Amino acid sequence: MEKYPAVSIMVKFGAVIAGLIAIAPIVLALWAVLGAGAPPVWIVVGVAVGGLGGLLMKTLTELTVIITDMLLPQ
């Protein structure tokens, strides 16, 4: 996979990246509510965006792994 560094990174670190994408909006929403005085509804928005973003990234990671297993030589 030397020819495809982005695919290699996705296969190796995709789960970690998906976790960070899921956690980041939640942390930012908590910071906005507790630190900046935003309305509490932002926590719900942060959880929803984090869940959806993490799910989409996890799906992309799994599809990349499937494609690399099937198409690229080992």
Secondary structure, DSSP 4 states (H G I P E B T S, - for coil): -TT-HHHHHHHHHHHHHHHHHHHHHHHHHHHHHHTT---THHHHHHHHHHHHHHHHHHHHHHHHHHHHHHHS--
